């Protein structure tokens, strides 16, 4: 249980229905109090500092974080019980969890063993799965943020906490706790569900060993070890060792998803995501009151059931698992096996850092507008201001109903929730399909996984299948839902191109990819093509067919806005999404403009709606996608400041494939398919989209 400090002079005595009885912690922008209401219920109450109460941007972000927290199932975190965002003292009251943090337990009682470790692994994997299903990325998963309650582990201190301890002004920096940051956080690459999975692996390794596996005497040492050193996991029992090793892969796409982790630990096959029944089982197994019998039962039915209690662990890795697991290193990375260096006086275990912004690539080496994934949420604040919560000791039955209810709500409102957050969880490392199960039928031609093909045309003809790389976080352009279903203009376009090559849509596998990895995946045959707002350029070693669409850097404004040209932006406020180069292009056209930093395009949309900014810059089709799902009307003003030639990328030198795809694109413009798709996906936005076939790029060698 956290240490509760007494109130000090100047602290309020009451917030809403809660009488304040002490301080749980304090961060840079807020204080967390312990409160109790007339019914005797306790809450952890986060109060925004007085100096920020007049800051409209801070209040707006506070409201957005409240909405995010309310989407997460209360069985795995701290339930929001009360909030006031409009008054003079904005606050959010969350359930107070009676329990100690995992770090405190391990530091005082030693590493976890046997069923206790199994319950922790399953409980936190269940929580992480539910968090990702709610379209949230934690970004600071660590032992300090796992509380061990009477009914199992809870994952806390995400979402709301970031407004309390972030200045809100540095939006282009990687923020996190050094020892639990993933390589992509350090490198400034896309941060998403796979980032949480890496931190989960490091957290479970800590719980099992009592050692921070990426510890060091300075931040520089810690970050170097994360990027370059492998972890010795020989102390972990199988199969948990293999699961943790896969989670700690340096390559984000080689890590299992939270769904996959949970399914493995519970011994289920991985041919579908974790459904309500799986989450319910995870909740029950993680509960120490009822879970031990389930732990024993599951362990006995798995391979190696005759092992000792210390060797037993839940679940197994199916022999068909496609995620590549790294073998234990022959030599450790320089640490003694049982004697890692102790942390420096500055606690690198819980301290967060801001890394300097990554230098953007020149326009010739990247699309002119590559918005960051909308699940790149700003970080939270220092660990001492965590949402320490607490429960009423609910039994597994009620918690199971909560799981079922939450998943039903997510299923019913999946599209709306997806856009509300700007992101749907990508099950990285596992390709997901649209329109079918991607399981071979008896009538399908046999597929040789080692076969190579001179052209995508040959692959389509001989196998009747295609694997297409996509972005997975752009609403109405290319978006993957939590269930693995893909939707958007580019998805439908990909299906139409596949059909022209003789591949039905249920035999197309869509795979989420980052821009950096596309050339290598095409070169090795892991992808057959990429349709991913990918601008034609000379830097990437691929062949481009198309373009399939001519996009432009433009401005999005509210319908009825007086801004009808770029010059109309003079003296007004422009949203500045992190990592977007569109802002610089707009600034060259109009210089007297106030920039308002934002982390994501979802943040920009919220600012545009509430009037914090007057316009949002970006590629017109991306802007239209974000605006199309809102209830109010928006317009793309038609400035067309650049030409962005989105094309289909193929393996370098695939001349026949290029010509076939070019012909398919021309046919889709000719028969009106492209116009139909544009109207379907962007019809709610005033948008002068391009309906004519753009000038085709020659198919060279």
N, C-alpha and C positions, 0 to 999 in steps of 0.2 A: 504494500500500500504506500502511496506517495506521502512524503512529509508535508503536512499542511502548516504553513506559516500563518501567524496572526495577521489580521488586518492592520494597516498603517494609516496614519493621518492622511486624509484626502480620499481614501477608498470609500465607495458608496456602501451603504448598509443594506440596500435592497435593489434588485434588478427584476422587473416584472413581478412574477409571483414568488420569486425566490428571495429569502433572507440570506445574506452573505455571511459565512462563518469563518472564512480563512482564505489564504492565497495558495493556489497549487503551483503557480509559476508565473514568470513574466518574460516577455520577449520585447523585441525592438519596437513594435507598434501596438502592443496590447498586453493585458493581464488576464490570467485565467484564475477564476475564483471558485471556491466550493460554496454551493448554495443549497438551501433546503426549503421546500414549500410547505404549505399548511398540511398537506397529506403525508408529510414525512419523507417525500422523495428527494433524493440528492441529485445534484447536477454539477457538471464542470461547465462554468460560464465564461466564455471568452468575450472580453470587452475591448472595443477599439479605444485607443488612447484619445484623450480629449483633443490633442493637437491635430488629429486626423479626421475628426468628425465633420469638419467643414469641407473636406476633400471629396468632391463628387466622384472622382475616379476610384478612390479607395472604397467609398460606399458601394459603387457599382460592382466592383470586384468582390466585395464582401457578400453581396447579394448573389452573385453567380456561384460563389463557393458554397453558399447555403444550399442552393438548388442542387449542386453536385452531391453534397453530403446526404441530402434527403433521398437520393436515388439508390444509395448503397444499403443493402439488407442489414438490419440491425443485429442479426445473429452473429455477424462477423466483425462489427465495429461498434461505435458509440452512436446510439440513436439520438437524433435531434428532437428535443422535447418542447422547445420554445425559442422564439427569436423575435427581435424588434430591430428592424433595419431603418426605420423612418424617424425614430425619436432622436433626442439630443445625445443619447448614449447608446449607439448601436451595439447589440450583443447577440450571441448565439449560445443557448444552453443545451448541452448534450448530456446524455445519460452518464452517470458516474460509475465507473467499473471498479469494483472492489477486487483488487489484485495487484500483484507486483509485476514489474516488467521482466521479460526474459533475461535481460542483462543482469538485473539485480539478483534474480534467482540463481543464475549460473555463477556469478561472482561470489555469492555467499554460500551456496550449497553444492557447487561443483557441476560438472557436465551432466546432461540427461542421458539415461540409458534405457534400453528395453522398451516397454510399452509407453513410458512417459515420452520418449523421443518419437515413437511412432505417432502418438496422439498429437504431438506438436506439429510434426511434418504434415499429417493429414489435415489437422485443423487450420493451419495457416494456408495450405494449398486450397482448401475449401473457401476460405475467406478471400484469397487472391482471385480465385475463379469468379466468385460473386462480384467482387469489385470490378474486374474486367468486363463481366457481363453487363454491368451498369455503366459502361463506357468511361470508367475512371482509371487513370494510371497513378499509382501511389507516388512514385518517384523518390521515396525516402524510406523504403522498407528496411528495417534493421532491428536488432534485438531490443533497443530502447522503445520501439514502437509496437512491440508485441506484448500485450498484457495477458497474464495467465489468470483468468477468472475462474470462479467455482465451476462453471459449466463449459470450460474449455478456453482456448486462446482467442483473443480479440486483436485485430490489427487497427491501430489508431493513428492519430496525428497526420492526417492528409486532408487535402481539399481546403477546409476552412483555415487550417493552421498557417497556410502560406500568406494569407493577408495580414496575419498578426505580426509576422516577423520578416516580411520582405518589404523593401522600400517601395516596391511597385514601379520603380523607375528604370531598373536595369533588367531589360527583358530579353536581351540577346546573349545571356551568359548561361553556362551550364551550372546548375546549382544542385548540391546534394551533400551527403555525408561521405567524406573521402573513402573510408575503408569499405563502403558498401555501394560505391558507384560502379556502374557497368562501363566497359570500354567506350561504348558509344556516347555516354554522358561526358566523358573526358575529351573525346575527339570532336564533340559538337555535332555528331550525327543524329539521325532520327532517334527520338526517345519514345518508347512505347511499352506495351505489355512485356516484351522480351527483356526490357530493362528491369522491371520488377522481378522477373524470373531469376535473373542473375543475382539480385540482392537476396532473394529467397534462398538460393543455394548457399550464399555466404553466411546467411543467418542460421541455417540448419547446421552447417559445418561448425559454427561457433557454439551452438547448443550442444553438439555432440562431443566437442573437444575442449571447450572452455577457452579457446584461442581465437583471436581475430585473425583470420587467415591472410588478410592483406594488410597486416599491421606494419608500422615502421616509425622511425624516429622523427620523420618530417612528412609533410604533405607530398613533397616531390617523390620521396621513397615509396610512399603508399601508392601513388598514381602509377609509378613505374612498374610496381609489382602487379597491379591490376592489368596493365597493358601487356606485360611481357612474361610474367611468371605463371607457371602452373601450380596448382594446389595439390599437396600430398593428402589424398583422402583415404589412405590405407587403414586409418583408424575407424572408418565407418563400416558397418556391416552391409552386406549385399541383401536386397537389391537397392537399398537407399543410396549406397555409394554411387551406383551408376546413374541414378536420377539426379543426384547433386552434381556429379561430374558433368552431365549434359547441360545442366542449368548454368554452370560456370564457363561454358564455352565462350571464347573470345568473340566468335562470330555470332551475331544476334540471330541470324537465320538458322543456326545449328541448334539453338536451344528449343526445348519443348515448350508448348504453351502451358498456362496454368491448368487448363482443362486436361491436357495430356498427363501432367504430373499427377493430378488427382486420380485420373483413371488408372494410371500405373500403380499408384500406391494402394488403391482399393482392388487391384487385380482384375480390372475390367478391360475388354478390348477397346481399341482407340479408333474404331471406324465411325464414330460420331462424337459430338461434343458432350460435355458433362450436363446431363439434364437434371430436372428437379429431383428425381429419385437418387441420383448419384450425390448431389449436394446434400440431400437429407441424410444419406448414409454417412457422408463425411462429417456432418455435424454430430451425429450420434456416436460415431467411433471416437471423435475427439473429446467427447464428454467423459471425464474421469469417473463419473457415477455409473454410467452404463457402458462405457466404451471398452473396458478391459476385456469383457467377454467377447466382444466383437473382434478386438485385436487378436486374442488367442485363436478364435475360430478362423479368422482370415489367414493368420500365419500358418495354421496347421494344414490348410488346404493348398498351400503354395509349395513349389519345389523347395526341398531342403527342410521339410517340416520337422525332421529329426534333430535340428540344430539346437544348441543350448539357448536359453532365454536371451542371453546377451547377443546371440548371433541372429535372432529372429527379427524380421522387419516386415512391414506390410507390403503386399503387392509384389509384382514381378514385372520384368520387361519382356513383352511378347517377342518371340523370335523374329517376327516380321517387322519390328520397329525400324523405321527408316532414318531416324535421327542419328547422326554419327556421334558416337561416344569416344572421347579421347582415352587412350590407355594411360594407366598411371605412369608418371615419369620415372625414368630409371634413377634419377637423382633429384633430390629436392632442390628447391630454388635458393638454397643458401641458408635456410633456417635449420637449426637443430630439430630433430624430430619431436622432441618434447621440451624445447626451450626457445620459443619465439621471443624476440626482444620485447621488453615491456614498453607500453606507450610512453611517449614524452609527457612532460608536465601538462602541455596543452593536449586536451583529450581529443584525439583524432577519431575516437569511436563514435562520438555523438556530434562533433562540431561540423557545421555545414560551411561550405566555401562557395564563393563565386569565382568561376574560371573566366579569364578574359574572353571577350567575344572572338569567335573564329573569323579569320579573314575571308571574305567572300571570294569565290573564284571570279575571274573576269568574265564578262558576258559571253565571250566566245567559247567558254568552256562549260556553260550551264544554261538551261533555259532561262529566259529573261525574267520569268517569275516562277520560283519554286517555293510556294508557301510551306512553312513547316507543318508537320502533322498537327492537327488540331488537338491531339491529346498531349502535346508538349505543354503541360500546365506549369505555371510558375511554382517554385519550390515553397516549402513550408518554412516555418521559423525554427529557432533553436529548440532542442529536445526538451528543455526545461518547461516549455510552455505547451507540452503535449496534451491532447485530449485524454485525460485520465478518467475513466468512466466507471459507471458501475451499476452493476447489475443487481437485479432483484433476485438472482438465483433461479432464473427460469429453467424449467425442465426441458428435456429434449423434445417433448411432444409439441409444445408451443413454438419452439424454435423451428421445428420441421415445418409447421404450418406457415411460419414467416417466410421460409425458403420457397415453399410452393407458391405463396401469394406473390412474392417478388418476381419469380420467374414467369408467372402468368402475366403480370403487368408488363414485364419486359417484352414478352412475346407479342402481347396485344398492341403495344405502342412502340415496337422496335424502331420503326422509321423515324418517329418523332423524337425518341430518345437519342437516336443516332445523331440527328442534326442538332439537338439541344446541346450536345457536347462537342459536335464537330468531328466525332470519331466513333468508329466501332472497332472493337478489339480485333487485331490481326493475329491469327494463330500462326505466328512465324515459325518456320521450320517445317510446316505441314501445309501442303498446297490444298486449297479449298476449291470446290467446284460450284458451278451454277447450273441449275436445270437438270441435275442428275446426281446419282450417287457416286459416279466415277468408278463403279465396280464393273469388271469385265463380265459380259454375258457369254453364254455358250456359243453364240453366233459371232462374237467378235473375233477378228483375226488375232493370232497370238502375238504378244508384244515381247520383243527381246530387249531387256533393259540396257544391254551393252551395245546395241546396234547403233551405227552412225549413218547419217543420210547426207547426201551431197546437197540436197535442197529441202526446204520445208515442203515443197510440192511432193517430193518422194515420201517424206514422213507421213503426210496426210493420206496419200494414196495407199501406202502399204499397211498402215496401222489404223487409219480412220480416227486418229486422235491428235490433239494439239495441246501444248502447254504454253500459256500466254502470260507474260509478266505485266502486272498492273500496279498502279498506285491504289491504296485501299482506304483513303480517308477523305476523298473529295465528294461531297454530296452532289448527286445528280450528274456527276462526271464519271467517277469510279469509286464506289464505296462498298466495303464488305461489312455485313452485319455480324453480330455476335454468333449467329448460327452458321456462318460461313457462306451465306447467300450474297451474291454480287449484284449490283445494280448501277445504272447510270448510262449516259450517252456512249462513253467509250466501251462499256461492257456490251451493250447492244450492237455497237459497230463491230466489235471483235467477233461476236457470234455470226454477224452477217458475212464478214470476211471469211470466217471458218467455213460457213456453208458454201461459199463460192469455191472453196478448195475441196469440197466433198466431205466435210466433217460436221456432223450434227452437233447442236449446241450442248447436248448432254454428254458429249465426248470431249468437251473442251475443259481443261483444268486451268483455272485462274490462280496465279501465284502472286502474292504481294512481294514487291521488290523495291529496293532503293536505287537511285540513279547510279550510284557508284558501282554497284555489283552487276549491272545489266550486261555490259560487254563480255565479261567473263562467263556469265551464265549462258549467253548465246553461243559463245565460242566452244563451250564444253557440251552443248546440246541439252543442258538442263532446261533451257527455255527455247521455244521454237520461234517466237517473236515477242516483241514488246509493244504494247499500245498504251502509252502512259504519259500523256501531255509531254511528249519527248520531242524537243525541237531539233531540227536538222542542224548538225554541227560537224566540224572537221576534227574535233578533239577525240571523240569516241571511236574506237576501232570496230565499227559496225557498218552494215549497209542499210540505208534508209529507203523505204518505198513510200511514195506519197509526194506531198503531204495529204493526210486525210482531212485536215482542217486548218484554216488560217486564222489564228487567234491574234489578239492585239492587247498591248498594255493599255488600260483604260481606267475610268473612275466609276465606282458605284455610289449612287446617292439615293435618298428617299424620293419616291414619286412625288412630284410637285415641288421639288427643291429648285431654288433659283439658279443653281449651278447647272448650266447647260453646255458650257465649254470649259476647257482647262483654265482659261483666264478668269472664269467666274470663281475659281478657288482662291483667288487673291485675297489675303487677309483672313482666311478661314482655317479650320483645323482639319488636318489629314491624319488618318490612322497610319501608324508605322509598324507593320507586322515584322516580327523578328525574322531575319534571314532573307527578307524580300528585297530584291534590287529594283522593284517597280517604283519605290519611293524616289530613288535617285533620278529615274527617268522623268517622273512627274516634276520634280524640282527643277530640272533643266528647262521645263516648259513654263513653270511659274515659280518665282523665287520667294515671294512674300507669303509663306504658308507656315503655320505652326504645326509641328509634328507631335503627335501623341503616341508614345510607345505602347505596344501591345505584344503579348507573347504569341498569339495565334490569330487566325482569321475569324474564329468564333468570337474571340474577344473584340475584334474590330466590328463584327456584326452587332454585338451587344452595345458597343459604344455608339454605333450609327443609329440604332433604334432609340437609345435613351438621350441622344443629342449631344453626347460628349464630343463626337467628331462630326464633321460635315460630309466626309467622303472617305472611301476606302479604295486604295490602288491595287491593281493586279491584272492578271490576264483576264480578258472579258468573260470567257467561258467558265473560268473558275469562280469569278465573282458572281456570275449568274447562277451557278450551281448552289452556292451558299445562300443566295437571296431567294431562290425559287421556292423553298419550303417554309418561308416565313408567312405569317398571316397578313402582314401589311405589304404594300407594293413598293418595289424598288425599280430603278432604271440604271442601265449602263449608258453613259452619256454619248458614247460614240466618238470619243476623241481619237482612237486608233493611233496611238503614239508610236507603236512598233508593229512589225509583222513577225509573228511567231509561227513557224511552219511545223505543226505537229505531224509526225510521220511514224510509220510502222518500222521498228528496228528489226533487222534480221542478222543472221550470222554473216560476218564479213565475206564478201565475194559471192553470195547467193544470188546470182544474176537471174536464174529462172524464178526463184521465189519472189524477187523484187518485181519482175514483170507481171507475175500472176497477181500479186497483191495490188499493184498499180491498176491493173485491169479491173479488179474487184472494186476498188475505190471509185473508179470512173463510172462503173455500172451502178453503184449505189447512189451517186449523184444524179445519174441519168434517169433512173426509175423513180426518183423522189424519196428514196429511203432515208437519206441524210436529212432532208427537210422535215420528214415526219418525226425522226428522232429528236431533232433540235426543238421542234414544237412540243413534243411530249415532255422533254426534260427541262425546258427553260421557258415554257409558255406563260408562267406567272410573272415574268420579269419583262419590263420594257427593254428589249435587247435587239439591236439590229445585227443579228447574226449573219454569217456568210453562208449563203445557200448555193453559190456557184462553185463548180469544181476549181480548186486553186491550181496554179501552174505547177505541173508535175516536175519533180526532180529526176534527171536522167538516171537510169539504172547502170551504174558503172561497176567496174571490177574492184 
